[in-house]
Each structure stands twice: as C-alpha cells, then as structure tokens.
C-alpha cells in the first residue's frame, strides 16, 4: 500500500503561511542543501497531490522553471482535488514538462475516500506538496502516514497552521531530523502507534 506524505515548510512558531496565505518568508532561508533534500524526496514519489489553487500556481510556474527541482516536479503524475465539479486543468503551456500538468487527474469525490483509493494503487509514495487548506484537510482526515516539516528560522507571530483543523490531539513520533546550513531543519514525523 502506498504511503501519503505531507511535505510543508513552516515557521518556528508553527505557521505554514502568514495570515493572508503569504509564503514569501520561505525563500529567505532556502539553501542548496535544502533544495537537494527536496529533490531527493521528489524522486521517491510516484504521485503529487494538491488542491486546485496550488495546482494553478504550480502549473503556471514549474513548466517554465529551469532549476534542478523543475525536472522532477514536471515529471511526476499529478492528482488535483477540487470541489468544483466541472473544473478541468487547462494547458499549462508548451514548455517541456507541461504535459503532466495539463494531464493532471482531477478528483471531485470525498477526500478521505479518494485518498484511500489512491493509497491502494500500486506505485511509489503519494506526496502532498503545498496548499494550506488541502494540507489541513489531509491532517484532519487521519490518513497521513508521514509529515516532512521544513522548519525555517523565522517567527511570523500569526498565520495559518497545518494542524489548525484537527478534531483531536494527534501524537507524532519524530523519525529523523536533518539540519541545513541555511538554518532550516527538516523533521520527519509519523503518527504515533496506538
């Protein structure tokens, strides 16, 4: 069975975005070692899942990007979750890599049911990448097998929390930590057993 991994950047005070959804603070502390770590994790994935808003932002960006992260971002198959029943992905451009964005699988059904269905399919892990509302819904669903949290050396004071929609406390086990020269720390957590 495939595992569902939520990978998000967050501030020291636990916010994944500012009060209005801003994430520009993440760019100040990204370094080469962190980008390499993210690229390695992308190569382990078999499917990239996201909400519609994140899809629109990423589909406009990644086909035109020339960074080392662009190739794996563009190559991965995608599934886009949306509540808009008639929404379909539009062409993401004519650049190399745009085909996987334009050909994204659109999912309209119940989040928990559809994630459980995707987890039953063969293939490498499912990586949820970006999108505060979508990530909050995944965390609240209880279907997340691993959290990869990149903690940036910044305090926002207020903002949007990844775990802000949990119905109850969710104990987690720390499975690994990687500290990058930029000051970012990558923490890997699994839901606690029992």
SULGI-V671035 format. One record per residue. N is the residue number from 1. SS is DSSP state (2 for helix, 1 for strand, 0 for the rest). PHI is phi in whole degrees, 0 to 359 (none if undefined). Layout:
n=N ss=SS phi=PHI
n=N ss=SS phi=PHI
This chain:
n=1 ss=0 phi=none
n=2 ss=0 phi=288
n=3 ss=0 phi=259
n=4 ss=1 phi=259
n=5 ss=1 phi=242
n=6 ss=1 phi=258
n=7 ss=1 phi=243
n=8 ss=1 phi=218
n=9 ss=1 phi=270
n=10 ss=1 phi=213
n=11 ss=1 phi=278
n=12 ss=0 phi=301
n=13 ss=0 phi=266
n=14 ss=0 phi=88
n=15 ss=1 phi=257
n=16 ss=1 phi=265
n=17 ss=1 phi=200
n=18 ss=0 phi=290
n=19 ss=0 phi=302
n=20 ss=0 phi=258
n=21 ss=0 phi=89
n=22 ss=0 phi=290
n=23 ss=0 phi=230
n=24 ss=2 phi=298
n=25 ss=2 phi=298
n=26 ss=2 phi=291
n=27 ss=2 phi=292
n=28 ss=2 phi=294
n=29 ss=2 phi=244
n=30 ss=0 phi=283
n=31 ss=0 phi=230
n=32 ss=2 phi=299
n=33 ss=2 phi=297
n=34 ss=2 phi=294
n=35 ss=2 phi=296
n=36 ss=2 phi=296
n=37 ss=2 phi=300
n=38 ss=2 phi=297
n=39 ss=2 phi=299
n=40 ss=2 phi=299
n=41 ss=2 phi=292
n=42 ss=2 phi=298
n=43 ss=2 phi=292
n=44 ss=2 phi=276
n=45 ss=1 phi=276
n=46 ss=1 phi=245
n=47 ss=1 phi=205
n=48 ss=1 phi=252
n=49 ss=1 phi=245
n=50 ss=1 phi=197
n=51 ss=1 phi=276
n=52 ss=2 phi=298
n=53 ss=2 phi=297
n=54 ss=2 phi=295
n=55 ss=2 phi=304
n=56 ss=2 phi=301
n=57 ss=2 phi=293
n=58 ss=2 phi=290
n=59 ss=2 phi=294
n=60 ss=2 phi=281
n=61 ss=2 phi=263
n=62 ss=2 phi=296
n=63 ss=2 phi=299
n=64 ss=2 phi=260
n=65 ss=0 phi=281
n=66 ss=0 phi=246
n=67 ss=0 phi=289
n=68 ss=2 phi=299
n=69 ss=2 phi=284
n=70 ss=2 phi=297
n=71 ss=2 phi=301
n=72 ss=2 phi=292
n=73 ss=2 phi=297
n=74 ss=2 phi=283
n=75 ss=2 phi=281
n=76 ss=0 phi=295
n=77 ss=0 phi=296
n=78 ss=1 phi=234
n=79 ss=1 phi=231
n=80 ss=1 phi=245
n=81 ss=1 phi=265
n=82 ss=0 phi=211
n=83 ss=0 phi=267
n=84 ss=0 phi=272
n=85 ss=0 phi=297
n=86 ss=0 phi=261
n=87 ss=0 phi=287
n=88 ss=0 phi=224
n=89 ss=0 phi=292
n=90 ss=0 phi=266
n=91 ss=0 phi=305
n=92 ss=0 phi=267
n=93 ss=0 phi=121
n=94 ss=0 phi=249
n=95 ss=0 phi=288
n=96 ss=0 phi=301
n=97 ss=0 phi=99
n=98 ss=2 phi=287
n=99 ss=2 phi=299
n=100 ss=2 phi=291
n=101 ss=2 phi=282
n=102 ss=2 phi=294
n=103 ss=0 phi=265
n=104 ss=0 phi=301
n=105 ss=1 phi=283
n=106 ss=1 phi=261
n=107 ss=1 phi=243
n=108 ss=0 phi=251
n=109 ss=0 phi=282
n=110 ss=0 phi=302
n=111 ss=2 phi=304
n=112 ss=2 phi=298
n=113 ss=2 phi=296
n=114 ss=2 phi=290
n=115 ss=2 phi=296
n=116 ss=2 phi=300
n=117 ss=2 phi=295
n=118 ss=2 phi=297
n=119 ss=2 phi=293
n=120 ss=2 phi=281
n=121 ss=0 phi=286
n=122 ss=0 phi=289
n=123 ss=0 phi=133
n=124 ss=0 phi=287
n=125 ss=1 phi=304
n=126 ss=1 phi=261
n=127 ss=1 phi=248
n=128 ss=1 phi=266
n=129 ss=1 phi=229
n=130 ss=0 phi=84
n=131 ss=0 phi=87
n=132 ss=2 phi=300
n=133 ss=2 phi=298
n=134 ss=2 phi=297
n=135 ss=2 phi=296
n=136 ss=2 phi=299
n=137 ss=2 phi=296
n=138 ss=2 phi=296
n=139 ss=2 phi=299
n=140 ss=2 phi=291
n=141 ss=2 phi=288
n=142 ss=0 phi=78
n=143 ss=0 phi=262
n=144 ss=0 phi=283
n=145 ss=0 phi=266
n=146 ss=1 phi=202
n=147 ss=1 phi=247
n=148 ss=1 phi=249
n=149 ss=1 phi=250
n=150 ss=1 phi=266
n=151 ss=1 phi=270
n=152 ss=1 phi=267
n=153 ss=0 phi=282
n=154 ss=0 phi=210
n=155 ss=0 phi=249
n=156 ss=0 phi=265
n=157 ss=0 phi=85
n=158 ss=0 phi=201
n=159 ss=0 phi=161
n=160 ss=1 phi=255
n=161 ss=1 phi=259
n=162 ss=0 phi=301
n=163 ss=0 phi=259
n=164 ss=0 phi=290
n=165 ss=0 phi=246
n=166 ss=0 phi=296
n=167 ss=0 phi=285
n=168 ss=0 phi=201
n=169 ss=0 phi=303
n=170 ss=0 phi=235
n=171 ss=0 phi=296
n=172 ss=1 phi=232
n=173 ss=1 phi=253
n=174 ss=1 phi=286
n=175 ss=1 phi=254
n=176 ss=1 phi=177
n=177 ss=1 phi=220
n=178 ss=1 phi=232
n=179 ss=1 phi=256
n=180 ss=0 phi=259
n=181 ss=0 phi=304
n=182 ss=0 phi=288
n=183 ss=0 phi=98
n=184 ss=0 phi=283
n=185 ss=1 phi=240
n=186 ss=1 phi=263
n=187 ss=1 phi=249
n=188 ss=1 phi=249
n=189 ss=1 phi=237
n=190 ss=1 phi=243
n=191 ss=1 phi=303
n=192 ss=0 phi=293
n=193 ss=0 phi=287
n=194 ss=0 phi=70
